[in-house]
Amino acid sequence: MWELTNPGTAAIVVYRVARAAHRVPVPGLRHLCILLVFPFQLFYRFAGIFLSTKADIGPGFVIHTWGGGVFIGGTRVGKNVTVVGGGVLMDFNTKGIGDDVFIGAGAKLVGRIRIGDRVRIGPNAVVMSDVPDDSIVMAATSRVVPNFAGRMKMAKEAASATQEAVDADASASEARVERNPPLEASVGQGADRTPPAESASPAESVSPRP
């Protein structure tokens, strides 16, 4: 009973009842049954699940959805078909869907195409041609787009850090030069200094007597 709370399952039950109502042989009773089941059909159509009474859906049909987004027109659907809700669209011109088919969320079937038996259609796949039996249809794989803005920011930060390191090294070099003057300057200062004249000894300063 809990499964009946699933919108997909409840929509399938309403579809089965509506199909049975259209097959009632007595015209007046048939119209009455159709009138009674129509509000339920309208409710699930507003909920995003459209199952046309012209569609010939086989047993074992399952819809996994809580948000709607399933459209099945007047086509033939085989047995044991699973549809995952979320934007599944089947064209009114679809020729037919085989048995044991899985249709992923967001898949689109466009044009007069036929889906073979035991086919797996991946999410968001757009099918525009016939699919043979035992096939897998996948959407285009995602492509990673580089974030150029982020890379430029990282490059600027790296350049700024490098410049700061260069400036710090230059400041440290200037500080060392100030503490240790160059050798040429020290030699020049030593050359400017002249040694003092030596004073004559007392013996040499006294002239000899004649």
C-alpha positions in Angstrom: 0.0 0.0 0.0 2.9 2.3 0.7 3.9 2.1 -2.9 0.6 3.6 -3.9 1.7 6.9 -2.4 4.3 7.2 -5.1 2.9 9.6 -7.7 4.3 7.4 -10.5 2.6 4.2 -9.2 -0.7 6.0 -8.6 -0.6 7.6 -12.1 -0.2 4.1 -13.6 -3.2 2.8 -11.6 -5.3 5.7 -12.9 -4.1 5.0 -16.4 -5.1 1.3 -16.1 -8.6 2.3 -14.9 -9.0 4.9 -17.6 -8.0 2.3 -20.3 -10.6 -0.1 -18.8 -13.2 2.7 -18.8 -12.7 3.3 -22.5 -13.3 -0.4 -23.2 -16.7 -0.6 -21.5 -19.1 -1.9 -24.2 -22.1 0.0 -23.1 -21.9 3.6 -24.4 -23.7 5.3 -21.5 -21.8 3.4 -18.9 -18.5 3.9 -20.7 -19.0 7.7 -20.7 -19.9 7.6 -17.0 -16.7 5.7 -16.2 -14.6 8.0 -18.3 -16.1 11.0 -16.5 -15.4 9.5 -13.1 -11.8 8.8 -13.8 -11.1 12.1 -15.6 -10.5 14.2 -12.4 -7.7 11.7 -11.4 -6.1 11.9 -14.8 -6.3 15.7 -14.6 -4.7 15.7 -11.2 -1.7 13.7 -12.2 -1.3 15.7 -15.4 -1.0 18.8 -13.3 1.5 16.8 -11.1 3.7 16.4 -14.2 2.8 12.8 -15.2 1.0 12.4 -18.5 0.1 8.9 -19.6 -2.1 9.0 -22.7 -5.0 6.6 -22.8 -4.0 5.9 -26.4 -0.7 4.5 -25.2 -0.5 0.7 -25.1 1.6 0.0 -22.0 2.4 -3.6 -21.1 2.6 -5.2 -17.7 5.4 -4.4 -15.3 5.6 -0.7 -16.2 7.2 1.3 -13.4 7.7 5.1 -12.9 10.2 6.2 -10.3 9.4 9.8 -9.6 8.4 12.2 -6.8 8.6 15.3 -8.9 6.8 14.4 -12.1 8.3 15.2 -15.5 7.1 12.1 -17.4 5.3 12.4 -20.7 4.2 9.3 -22.7 2.1 9.8 -25.8 0.1 7.4 -27.8 2.7 4.7 -28.4 3.3 1.1 -27.6 5.4 0.4 -24.5 6.6 -3.2 -23.9 6.6 -5.1 -20.6 8.9 -4.5 -17.7 9.8 -1.0 -18.7 11.2 1.3 -16.1 11.1 5.1 -16.4 12.9 7.4 -13.9 11.1 10.7 -13.7 12.6 14.2 -14.2 12.0 15.5 -17.7 11.4 12.2 -19.6 9.7 13.1 -22.9 8.4 10.6 -25.4 7.2 12.0 -28.7 3.7 11.3 -29.9 5.3 9.9 -33.1 7.4 7.4 -31.3 6.9 4.0 -33.0 7.4 1.8 -29.9 9.5 0.8 -26.9 10.5 -2.8 -26.5 10.6 -5.0 -23.5 12.9 -4.7 -20.5 13.9 -1.1 -21.3 15.3 1.3 -18.8 15.0 5.1 -19.4 17.0 7.4 -17.2 16.0 10.7 -15.8 15.8 13.6 -18.3 16.0 11.3 -21.4 14.3 12.6 -24.5 12.9 10.4 -27.3 12.3 12.6 -30.4 10.7 11.6 -33.7 9.4 8.5 -35.2 11.9 6.1 -33.6 11.8 2.6 -32.2 13.6 1.5 -29.0 14.5 -2.1 -29.1 14.4 -4.7 -26.3 16.7 -4.7 -23.3 17.9 -1.1 -24.1 19.4 1.1 -21.4 19.1 4.9 -22.0 21.2 7.0 -19.7 20.1 10.2 -18.0 19.7 13.3 -20.1 20.2 11.4 -23.4 18.6 12.7 -26.5 17.6 9.8 -28.8 16.7 10.8 -32.4 17.2 7.5 -34.2 16.2 3.9 -33.9 18.0 1.9 -31.2 18.7 -1.8 -31.8 18.2 -4.5 -29.2 20.7 -4.9 -26.4 22.1 -1.4 -26.7 23.2 1.3 -24.3 22.6 5.0 -25.1 24.5 7.5 -23.0 24.5 11.3 -23.1 27.7 13.3 -23.8 30.2 13.1 -21.0 30.8 16.2 -18.9 33.8 18.4 -19.8 35.8 20.2 -17.2 36.3 23.9 -18.1 39.3 25.5 -16.5 38.7 28.5 -14.2 40.9 31.1 -15.9 40.0 33.8 -13.4 41.1 31.7 -10.5 44.3 30.8 -12.3 45.1 34.4 -13.0 44.5 35.3 -9.4 46.8 32.5 -8.2 49.5 33.7 -10.7 49.2 37.3 -9.4 49.5 36.1 -5.8 52.6 34.0 -6.7 54.2 36.9 -8.5 53.5 39.2 -5.6 55.0 36.7 -3.1 58.1 36.4 -5.4 58.5 40.2 -5.6 58.2 40.5 -1.8 60.9 37.8 -1.4 63.2 39.7 -3.9 62.7 43.0 -2.1 63.5 41.4 1.3 66.7 39.9 -0.1 67.7 43.3 -1.5 67.1 45.0 1.8 69.1 42.4 3.6 72.0 42.9 1.2 72.0 46.7 1.6 72.1 46.3 5.4 75.1 44.0 5.2 76.9 46.5 2.9 76.3 49.3 5.4 77.7 47.2 8.3 80.8 46.1 6.2 82.2 48.8 4.0 83.8 47.8 0.7 87.5 46.8 0.6 88.3 49.6 -1.8 87.0 52.2 0.7 89.1 50.7 3.5 92.2 50.7 1.3 91.6 54.3 0.3 91.3 55.4 3.9 94.5 53.6 4.8 96.4 55.2 2.0 95.4 58.7 3.2 97.0 58.1 6.5 100.9 59.0 6.5 103.0 57.6 9.2 104.5 60.3 11.7 108.1 61.5 11.2 110.6 59.8 13.4 112.4 62.1 15.9 116.2 62.2 15.8 118.1 60.6 18.6 120.0 62.9 21.1 123.4 61.5 19.9 122.6 62.4 16.3 121.3 65.8 17.2 124.6 67.0 18.9 127.1 68.1 16.3 130.7 67.0 17.0 133.3 69.5 18.3 136.2 70.4 16.1 
